[in-house]
Amino acid sequence: MFSFGRSNRTPMSRVDTAWLRMESPTNLMMITGVMVLQGRVDYEHLKLIFDRRLLAYERFLQRPVEVNGNSYWQTDRQFDIESHICRTALPGKADKLELEALASRLASTRLDPARPMWHVHLVEDYQGDSALILRMHHCYADGIAMIQVLLTLTDTAPDAPLPAARRPRRSHLLKDQGGVLDRLYRPASRRLETLFHLGGRIKDEALHVLQDPGRGHAYLRDVQEVFGELGEALLLPNDPKTRFKGRLGNRKRVAWCDPIPLDEVKTVARALGATVNDILLASVTGALSAYLLEHGDVIDDVEIRATVPVNLRPLEHARDLGNHFGLVFLSLPIGCSNPLERLALIKHRMLALKASKQAVMTFGALAVLGLVPSPAQRKALDLLSEKATAVMTNVPGPQLPLYLAGRRILEQMFWVPQTGSVGMGVSILSYDGRVQFGLITDTRLVPDPNRVIDRFAGEFEKFVLATLMEPWDQPYPPAEVERRLQLMLRRSGL
């Protein structure tokens, strides 16, 4: 255990505290990522990149600590970069299955809490190329922030010069209230600010609220508004007990598919009057459905829910660390056999969720949970996790080739952690004009996520074929696209 003075500590935000406390033996709170790089990466060059660019963020020199029920960031004065970046080798022929197996073992291994909680494994020889497996505790950053921070490690040319020395970057968190919510969720921003204020009052000034009847009535009214949608989520029935949901173990398995052209997805989405996200989510839903049918499960009219993170961070704060997203519950119609009907259902549900305040309210609820004792937080999260079967994340990456340590990044994929009783995570990441689909599962429930992954391309091809069957010889306005989609639904034999 390290011993530091109080001056070496900085308070952790309420939301990040909530993510820190979510860790359990069955669900480690790590974001795990894999990069495949062209050619052999030089280890010393890689360390230098991380030293001068990643460690420019003070946060990655700090570890989370809890003192008297409060969470802090504490500087590791014995920091050694070689404890965080290590070389490793794959056994046998070092194919994709071996890389997936290594990433799976690491995704099931807890980060050392005595050090800053991030780690990188360099696979120096992966089919003549190299691979990086990166792990970071979720309390450091959400998926959007992690992607943006990783971009600071990269260049747009293989021979870009290194900075001469570290240049300190901002690593502070977004304030819990202010411009981002005002711009993105104006109708809900006042309520969210009230929620944060209430959280502090609950902890520090609860008696004053109780002793001032007028003020107490106002707070109660605002609390009722703020938690209205959260209450609806809590009242949702628990998700059905499919083979995707049940008792968890302590081992994870990851898998990812070959990338598909993003332009192709955009073309199909435009033709069907949907978004790229709608098409990808419908394809994932079809792959999950096919896996259950392959195992002989009866899923007629069955639906499962996924929690979908919604970014609440403005672009100008994209490289700030911390967690700044809300969650919405999306019902996936896995019991629907018609892919076009499945797409239509997902499209309309996503439109409804975008119009709701659910993401803002869950973000605020996490801030409040960060104030309560760990047992109470765990109980609340367990209740919410019973409402969903999976976490589904879609992160847009850069659409040009990038280089790390002088080597071109060929592919990259990441997986976010699950909470409570949720045992499946779906990841969609676009990069350099292509999009990839990844899956992480609890091996007690789904020991073979590759069997789901292998079906993703086929499910997407169904939308390609449906599009090609239509006489799209001229552009149609949205209303006509919707009408033609309904006609396709009625006569489709898919």
C-alpha atoms as one frame of an Amber mdcrd trajectory, in Angstrom:
protein
   0.000   0.000   0.000   1.355   3.410  -0.930   1.415   6.267   1.547   0.775
   9.763   0.231  -0.048  13.100   1.703  -3.486  14.601   1.384  -2.146  17.076
  -1.184  -1.651  14.206  -3.648  -5.371  13.512  -3.782  -8.059  15.109  -5.896
 -11.771  14.329  -5.462 -13.400  11.919  -7.889 -16.667  12.925  -9.526 -19.895
  11.354  -8.292 -20.546   9.538 -11.576 -17.006   8.118 -11.743 -17.344   7.033
  -8.115 -20.448   5.082  -9.076 -18.506   3.270 -11.838 -15.609   2.560  -9.474
 -17.946   0.863  -7.011 -19.736  -1.228  -9.622 -16.889  -3.754  -9.813 -17.781
  -7.310  -8.814 -16.125 -10.742  -9.238 -18.541 -11.556 -12.077 -18.309  -8.191
 -13.867 -15.016  -6.312 -13.815 -15.405  -2.637 -14.672 -12.836  -2.575 -17.485
 -12.944  -1.284 -21.019 -10.899  -3.748 -23.097  -9.621  -2.909 -26.563  -7.636
  -4.655 -29.307  -5.603  -3.008 -32.078  -3.943  -4.805 -34.963  -0.984  -2.870
 -36.405   0.826  -3.441 -39.672   4.345  -4.814 -39.216   6.422  -5.137 -36.047
   6.079  -2.468 -33.368   9.234  -1.383 -31.570   8.703  -1.736 -27.808  10.909
   1.208 -26.837   9.179   3.443 -29.394   5.786   2.370 -28.014   6.810   3.203
 -24.432   8.016   6.612 -25.551   4.689   7.320 -27.279   2.727   6.452 -24.135
   5.129   8.357 -21.896   4.951  11.603 -23.850   1.323  11.498 -24.971  -0.792
   9.393 -22.605   1.055  10.442 -19.452   0.603  14.071 -20.455  -2.788  13.415
 -18.827  -2.092  13.487 -15.104  -4.994  11.113 -14.544  -3.033   8.156 -15.940
  -0.408   8.686 -13.243  -3.120   8.373 -10.596  -5.028   5.505  -9.036  -8.470
   5.565  -7.418  -8.617   5.308  -3.614 -11.463   5.391  -1.108 -11.027   7.199
   2.211 -13.810   7.370   4.794 -16.433   6.567   2.165 -15.189   9.183  -0.312
 -13.329   8.502  -3.571 -10.202  10.300  -4.738  -7.538  10.253  -7.430  -4.129
   9.725  -5.841  -0.792  10.180  -7.600   1.433   7.096  -7.793   4.871   8.484
  -6.923   6.437   5.104  -7.709   4.973   5.005 -11.198   6.938   2.801 -13.625
   5.727   2.660 -17.206   7.136  -0.858 -17.639   4.581  -2.014 -15.065   1.871
  -0.836 -17.457   3.234  -1.770 -20.893   4.553  -5.281 -21.282   5.544  -7.590
 -24.119   3.841 -10.918 -24.626   3.710 -13.720 -27.199   0.981 -15.941 -28.537
   1.388 -19.722 -28.565   1.130 -21.971 -31.583   0.349 -20.471 -34.958  -0.783
 -17.156 -33.425  -3.985 -16.827 -35.430  -7.081 -14.757 -34.659  -8.479 -17.389
 -32.286  -5.296 -17.222 -30.196  -5.504 -13.428 -30.054  -9.163 -13.642 -29.028
  -8.229 -16.171 -26.326  -5.547 -13.856 -24.900  -7.895 -10.859 -24.978 -10.528
 -12.998 -23.238  -8.145 -13.984 -20.433  -7.154 -10.369 -19.899 -10.806  -9.228
 -19.967 -11.362 -11.678 -17.090  -8.356 -10.487 -15.061  -8.666  -7.642 -12.582
  -6.435  -4.598 -12.923  -4.016  -3.994 -10.023  -5.686  -1.442  -7.671  -2.285
  -0.579  -6.125  -1.279   1.108  -9.404  -3.028   3.377 -11.916  -5.653   1.065
 -13.361  -4.664   0.774 -17.008  -2.471  -1.730 -18.800  -1.199  -2.526 -22.319
   0.028  -5.866 -23.682   2.102  -5.758 -26.874   1.922  -8.926 -28.986   5.079
  -8.518 -31.015   4.354 -11.148 -33.663   0.778 -11.626 -34.769   0.655 -13.168
 -38.252   3.633 -11.028 -39.251   2.034  -7.918 -37.742   1.612  -6.711 -34.160
  -1.321  -6.361 -31.794  -2.064  -4.302 -28.704  -4.519  -5.301 -25.994  -5.448
  -2.304 -23.874  -7.381  -2.313 -20.607  -8.622   0.647 -18.592 -10.945   0.862
 -15.608 -14.253   2.483 -16.527 -13.932   5.098 -13.774 -11.136   6.757 -15.813
 -13.155   7.348 -18.964 -16.199   6.294 -20.937 -15.979   4.839 -24.443 -16.143
   8.178 -26.256 -13.442   9.706 -24.066 -11.258   6.607 -24.338 -11.376   6.641
 -28.145 -10.501  10.328 -28.207  -7.634   9.900 -25.755  -6.274   6.963 -27.752
  -6.358   9.188 -30.822  -3.845  11.447 -29.108  -1.430   8.502 -29.281  -1.763
   8.269 -33.049  -0.598  10.183 -36.117  -1.898  10.579 -39.667   1.493   9.675
 -41.160   3.952   6.899 -40.298   6.929   9.232 -39.907   5.333  11.944 -37.734
   7.796  13.385 -35.189   7.431  12.749 -31.473   6.878  15.661 -29.117  10.141
  16.593 -27.429   8.594  16.266 -23.966   5.258  15.805 -22.224   2.825  18.646
 -22.735   0.263  18.636 -19.927  -3.287  18.144 -21.145  -6.538  18.743 -19.409
  -7.690  15.653 -17.598 -10.368  17.280 -15.495 -13.928  16.096 -15.695 -16.787
  17.915 -17.261 -18.779  19.765 -14.681 -21.876  17.949 -13.592 -24.020  20.748
 -14.909 -23.816  23.432 -17.555 -23.476  23.953 -21.270 -23.487  20.386 -22.580
 -26.901  19.603 -21.162 -28.197  23.033 -22.041 -27.316  22.493 -25.699 -28.125
  18.808 -26.118 -31.035  18.311 -23.743 -32.404  21.788 -23.103 -35.867  20.611
 -21.915 -34.256  18.405 -19.253 -31.251  20.497 -18.210 -32.998  22.339 -15.377
 -34.254  19.078 -13.920 -30.801  17.515 -14.087 -29.202  20.497 -12.356 -31.862
  20.154  -9.667 -30.990  16.482  -9.328 -27.276  17.194  -8.820 -28.120  19.920
  -6.330 -30.444  17.555  -4.518 -27.729  14.900  -4.404 -25.454  17.264  -2.548
 -28.268  18.406  -0.270 -29.189  14.805   0.543 -25.666  14.261   1.785 -24.820
  17.609   3.375 -28.002  19.554   4.098 -30.836  17.056   4.346 -31.979  18.468
   7.704 -32.269  21.994   6.293 -34.541  20.718   3.528 -36.734  18.959   6.048
 -36.885  22.034   8.315 -37.950  24.390   5.507 -41.428  23.221   4.388 -41.601
  25.608   1.424 -38.209  24.589   0.109 -38.970  20.937   0.850 -42.170  21.018
  -1.235 -40.285  22.525  -4.183 -37.613  19.856  -3.983 -40.173  17.087  -3.746
 -41.913  18.406  -6.854 -38.625  18.469  -8.763 -37.675  15.022  -7.500 -40.961
  13.691  -8.774 -40.278  15.137 -12.233 -36.672  13.996 -12.332 -37.351  10.418
 -11.324 -40.504  10.000 -13.399 -38.769   8.294 -16.299 -36.350   6.482 -14.001
 -39.363   5.131 -12.114 -40.796   3.850 -15.367 -37.539   1.994 -16.001 -37.644
   0.434 -12.533 -41.237  -0.673 -13.130 -40.344  -2.476 -16.343 -40.740  -6.243
 -16.029 -37.508  -8.185 -15.702 -36.045  -9.459 -18.960 -36.967 -13.051 -19.895
 -34.605 -15.865 -18.904 -33.070 -16.753 -22.230 -29.673 -18.462 -22.463 -28.267
 -14.931 -22.683 -29.392 -14.123 -19.130 -28.802 -16.136 -15.989 -26.297 -16.816
 -13.266 -22.896 -15.357 -14.144 -19.443 -16.875 -13.776 -16.108 -15.076 -13.552
 -14.750 -15.675 -17.055 -15.397 -13.648 -20.200 -14.956 -14.502 -23.857 -14.502
 -11.916 -26.622 -14.888 -12.201 -30.377 -15.059  -9.877 -33.346 -15.953 -10.161
 -37.018 -14.177  -9.018 -40.154 -15.014  -5.395 -41.046 -17.599  -4.481 -43.684
 -17.572  -1.307 -45.852 -19.253   1.610 -44.096 -20.387   3.113 -47.426 -22.337
  -0.050 -48.115 -24.121   0.246 -44.786 -24.883   3.907 -45.471 -26.320   3.080
 -48.906 -28.605   0.375 -47.522 -29.703   2.608 -44.643 -30.523   5.473 -47.019
 -32.520   3.176 -49.298 -34.562   1.783 -46.406 -35.167   5.148 -44.759 -33.202
   4.167 -41.674 -29.992   5.260 -39.985 -26.692   3.398 -40.072 -27.216   2.643
 -36.395 -30.679   1.179 -37.100 -29.246  -1.188 -39.735 -26.399  -2.325 -37.492
 -28.646  -2.861 -34.469 -31.130  -4.812 -36.584 -28.284  -6.981 -37.922 -27.022
  -7.651 -34.401 -30.554  -8.537 -33.290 -30.840 -10.999 -36.170 -27.521 -12.631
 -35.243 -28.634 -13.056 -31.621 -31.953 -14.494 -32.776 -30.255 -16.965 -35.137
 -27.959 -18.177 -32.337 -30.928 -18.945 -30.089 -32.761 -20.750 -32.894 -29.618
 -22.767 -33.641 -29.751 -24.037 -30.060 -33.402 -25.014 -30.397 -34.796 -22.243
 -28.186 -38.395 -21.127 -28.652 -38.327 -17.357 -29.096 -41.640 -16.566 -30.817
 -42.569 -12.967 -29.919 -39.725 -12.811 -27.375 -38.000  -9.466 -26.799 -34.918
  -8.672 -24.759 -33.656  -5.267 -23.698 -30.267  -3.709 -24.187 -28.971  -0.659
 -22.390 -27.563   1.752 -24.961 -25.142   4.480 -23.810 -25.960   7.980 -25.092
 -23.104  10.479 -25.212 -23.825  13.733 -23.349 -20.417  15.271 -24.042 -20.003
  18.205 -26.471 -17.315  17.906 -29.139 -15.160  20.608 -27.564 -14.863  18.416
 -24.465 -14.314  15.132 -26.338 -10.855  14.618 -24.821 -11.863  15.291 -21.241
 -11.705  12.178 -19.123 -14.399  10.783 -16.886 -17.860   9.458 -17.671 -20.460
  11.696 -19.227 -23.176   9.554 -20.757 -26.653   8.356 -19.966 -28.369   5.050
 -20.666 -31.568   4.178 -22.484 -33.397   0.849 -22.605 -33.913  -0.505 -26.134
 -36.159  -3.533 -26.729 -34.706  -5.928 -29.313 -37.334  -8.026 -31.164 -35.344
 -11.286 -31.317 -38.583 -13.231 -31.744 -39.403 -11.388 -34.983 -38.458 -13.555
 -37.964 -38.817 -10.904 -40.690 -35.651  -8.762 -40.875 -37.479  -5.795 -42.407
 -40.092  -5.820 -39.686 -37.270  -6.084 -37.153 -35.625  -3.019 -38.716 -38.867
  -1.031 -38.679 -39.440  -1.812 -35.000 -35.914  -0.807 -34.012 -36.085   2.372
 -36.091 -39.277   3.582 -34.424 -38.061   2.639 -30.951 -34.813   4.513 -31.437
 -36.736   7.598 -32.581 -38.869   7.419 -29.438 -35.801   7.055 -27.209 -34.094
  10.030 -28.846 -37.125  12.153 -27.966 -37.134  10.985 -24.330 -35.193  12.315
 -21.347 -34.173   8.846 -20.215 -30.451   9.305 -20.930 -30.240  12.522 -18.930
 -32.120  11.010 -16.012 -29.941   7.893 -15.802 -26.830  10.088 -15.885 -28.209
  12.104 -12.996 -29.213   8.955 -11.135 -25.635   7.659 -11.392 -24.418  10.927
  -9.886 -26.735  10.437  -6.921 -25.725   6.768  -6.577 -22.131   7.934  -6.312
 -23.104   9.620  -3.030 -24.791   6.681  -1.331 -23.037   3.794   0.458 -21.776
   0.962  -1.754 -24.346  -1.652  -0.577 -27.250   0.673  -1.422 -25.718   1.494
  -4.809 -25.208  -2.191  -5.601 -28.813  -2.994  -4.710 -30.140  -0.240  -7.006
 -27.898  -1.340  -9.877 -28.900  -4.974  -9.427 -32.549  -3.967  -9.755 -31.840
  -2.039 -12.967 -29.652  -4.768 -14.459 -32.510  -7.273 -14.172 -34.345  -5.175
 -16.771 -31.728  -5.791 -19.499 -29.821  -8.664 -21.094 -27.025  -6.804 -22.894
 -25.119  -3.557 -23.234 -24.898  -2.247 -26.818 -22.348   0.425 -27.711 -21.776
   2.140 -31.056 -18.740   4.426 -31.225 -17.837   6.312 -34.427 -14.091   6.269
 -35.002 -11.936   8.286 -37.408 -12.561   7.666 -41.107  -8.921   7.877 -42.219
  -5.976   5.565 -41.573  -4.031   6.245 -38.386  -0.550   5.256 -37.246   0.713
   4.277 -33.810   4.448   4.085 -33.113   4.980   4.415 -36.862   2.731   1.451
 -37.726  -0.619   1.661 -39.493  -3.629   0.594 -37.434  -5.374  -2.067 -39.511
  -8.242  -2.944 -37.172  -9.475  -1.930 -33.750 -12.244  -3.166 -31.477 -13.271
  -2.566 -27.872 -15.680  -3.966 -25.309 -17.315  -2.100 -22.449 -18.068  -3.776
 -19.107 -21.463  -4.994 -18.009 -23.045  -4.365 -14.622 -25.010  -6.420 -12.145
 -26.556  -9.506 -13.740 -25.921  -8.437 -17.364 -23.618 -10.943 -19.058 -23.312
  -9.723 -22.649 -21.786  -6.675 -24.317 -22.166  -5.751 -27.991 -19.732  -3.282
 -29.559 -19.896  -1.545 -32.938 -16.936   0.557 -34.050 -16.337   2.299 -37.366
 -12.808   3.140 -38.543 -11.192   4.048 -41.856 -14.330   3.525 -43.941 -15.230
   0.174 -42.387 -17.368  -0.999 -39.491 -16.833  -3.940 -37.134 -19.020  -5.824
 -34.692 -17.642  -7.300 -31.459 -19.118  -9.350 -28.648 -18.132 -10.138 -25.061
 -20.039 -12.808 -23.159 -19.994 -14.606 -19.850 -18.722 -18.113 -20.621 -21.227
 -19.695 -18.234 -24.007 -18.369 -20.484 -22.457 -18.146 -23.975 -19.145 -20.005
 -24.240 -18.945 -19.537 -28.017 -19.599 -15.878 -28.988 -17.989 -16.593 -32.370
 -21.169 -18.471 -33.275 -23.052 -15.175 -32.913 -20.345 -13.121 -34.607 -20.249
 -15.408 -37.640 -23.914 -14.620 -38.366 -23.596 -10.829 -38.371 -22.503 -10.457
 -42.017 -25.279 -12.769 -43.185 -27.911 -10.770 -41.330 -26.628  -7.559 -42.905
 -26.698  -9.209 -46.354 -30.440  -9.754 -45.938 -30.903  -5.984 -45.946 -28.608
  -5.678 -48.957 -30.700  -8.248 -50.858 -33.964  -6.609 -49.820 -32.645  -3.296
 -51.132 -31.491  -4.786 -54.431 -34.929  -6.342 -55.005 -36.535  -2.892 -55.101
 -36.547  -0.623 -58.188 -34.622   2.236 -56.549 -34.150   4.037 -59.870 -34.740
   7.493 -58.438 -34.407   9.244 -55.067 -37.534   9.166 -52.919 -38.643  11.569
 -50.212 -38.730  10.121 -46.666 -42.502   9.541 -46.734 -42.188   7.491 -49.933
 -39.301   5.494 -48.512 -41.437   4.677 -45.486 -44.360   3.641 -47.728 -42.140
   1.382 -49.855 -40.617  -0.147 -46.737 -44.084  -1.065 -45.495 -44.863  -2.650
 -48.882 -41.650  -4.645 -48.662 -42.610  -5.794 -45.194 -45.970  -7.051 -46.360
 -44.698  -9.029 -49.314 -41.232 -10.031 -48.099 -40.599 -13.733 -47.938 -37.284
 -13.355 -46.043
